[in-house]
Amino acid sequence: MKHVIKKTMVSAVWLLLLCISENNLQAQGMPVYDNTNFISLAKSLVESAKQTSELLKTVEFLKQQKERIEMVSNVIKQLNAVRELTRNNQRLFDMVQNDLKELLNSPYIKPGEVNKISESFNAIIEQALEDLDFVSQLLANNTLNMTDAERIQFLREKELKSKEMVAEIEAKTRRYREIIAFREMQDKINNRTGNY
């Protein structure tokens, strides 16, 4: 762009010199032209070149600011995804801690089912812990050369997976509570006393 500006300025000066030299070489009796119009044209071209230069600087500044805003936006998206992932995992841990204790303390769960229930809940918790560990490694260093968009996509997938784990724990808890309620009802029916 600077090259274009220089070229324009050189052209204006060349045009000015050409007009001045033509006036000196003209024959007597020819009309005389006022060179002030050409001088004002050259001045306006120089001023226009300065304005164009300032405009280019402004465009470059705005481009840099846009890149910075996009970087901050990507970081915020990553933080939101990590926050949601952490929230889901905290909910998952709380549910397992409270629900598992409640289920295992029920007198209607058979001793052989205790290990099965514990293992199914523990498998989900272990997967959640592995995912959290991997996410923390991913965010702590850039061993995986990922773009911000790829990292955000990965975090969103882990967030979705953590929501699925929460839903799975809720479904298992609901199913075991239904089993407990059914066995409790059976026990009441089988052990009722008749008042005939």
N, C-alpha and C positions, 0 to 999 in steps of 0.2 A: 504494500500500500504506500510506503514511503517512496518507493520508486515511481509510482504514479504521480504522487504529489510533486516530486522533483521534476519530473518530465513536464507537468503542467506549468510549473513556474518557469522552466527554461523556455517553453513554448511562448509564454506570455512576454518574457523579456525579448525573445527573438522577434516576435511580432512588433513590439514597441520599437526596437532598433530598426526594423525594416521600414516602419512608417516614418521614423525620423529621417532615415537616409533617403527615402523617396522624396520627401519635401525639399531636401537640399538639392536633389538632382533634377527637379522639375524645371521646365522652361518658364521664362517670364510670361506672365499673362495667364497662367494656369491658376485655378482657384487654390487658395491656401487652406489646409485643414487644421483644425484645432487639435493638438495632441493631448489635451487634458482629458479627453474621453478615453484615450488609450491608457493613460497613466491611472485613471480611476479604475479602469478595467483590470489593470495589472494589480492594483492595490486590493481590489475585491477578490481576485484570484488568490492572492497571498492570504488574505483573511479567511477565505473559504478553505484553503489548505490547512490553516491552523485549526479551524473548527472541526474539520474532518479528522485531524490528528487527535484532538480532544475526544471526539466521539468514539474513535477506535479505542482509546484508553478506557473510556467509560464502559464500552462493550466488553473489553477484557476483564475489567473489574467485576462487572455483573456476572460474567461467566464463572469467575472464581467463586463468587458468593453463592451461585447456584450449586456448584459442586460441593461446597461446604455444607449447604443446607441439606443436600441429598445424603451426605455422609452422616450428619446428625440424625436425619430421618431414619436411615438404616439402623443406626445404633439404637434409637428409640424403639423401633420395631423389634429388634433383637431382645432388648430389655423387657418389652411387653410379653414377648413369647416366653422368655425365661421365667418371668414373674408368674405367668399363667401355668407354666409347667410345674413350677415349685408349689403353687397353690394346689394344683391337682394332686401332686404327690403327697403334700401335707394332709390333704383330705383323705387320701388313700390310706396313709399310715394311721390316721385317727380312727377311721372306720374299722380297719383291721384290728387295731388295738382294742377298741370298745366292743365291736360286734363279735370278734373271735372269743373274747373273754365271756361274753354273754352266752354264746352258743355252747361253748365247752363246759360251762357251769350248769347247763340244763340237765336235769335228771333224765330227760327223754332222749339224750344222745347216748348211743351205745358205745362201750369202750373201744370197739374195733373201728368206729367211725371217727374217733378223736384224731388219729393219725392222718386219716384221709382228708379231713377238714383242714387240719393244720398245714399239711403239705400243699393243698390247693391254694390257701391264702399266702403261704410263704413263697410259693413259686411266683406269684404276682408281685409280691414285695421285692423279691430278689431282682426281677426284671426291671422294676422301677428304679431300684438302686443302681443297677448297671447302666441304665439310660441316663440317670443323673450324673454318674461318674463320667460317662463319655461326653456328655454335654459340657461339663465343667472343664474337661481336657480340651475340648474343641474351642471353648471361649478363652481359655488361659493361654494357649499358644496357637500359632498358625501352622501346625505340622501338616494339616490338610490345606492345601492351597485352594481355598474356596472364595468365591466372590461374596459380597454381602448378600446378594439376592439368593445365592445357593445356601448360605448359612441360615438365612431367615426361613427358607423353604424347609430345610432340615429341622430347624427348631419347631416350626409349625407341625411337621409330621410327628415329632416327639410329643408335642403338646396334644395332638389328636390321639396318639397312642395312650397317653396318660389318662385322657378322658375315657377311652375305651376300657382301660384297666379299672377305673372308678366304677364304670357301669357294670363291669364283670363282677366286681366285689359286691356291688349292690344286688345284682341278680343272685349271686351265690348266697348272700345273707338272707335275702327274701325267701329263696328256696328252702334253706335250712330252717328258717323260722316257720315256714308252712309245714315242714315235716314235724317240727317240734309241736306245733299247734295240733296237727292231726293225731300225733301219738298221745298228746295230753287228753284230747277228746276221747280217743279209744280207751285210755286208762279210766276216764270217768265213767264211760259207758260200761266197761267190763267190771268195774268195782262199785257200781251203785248198789244201793240197798233198796229193796222193793218195799213199799208200804201198801200192800194189798189188803 
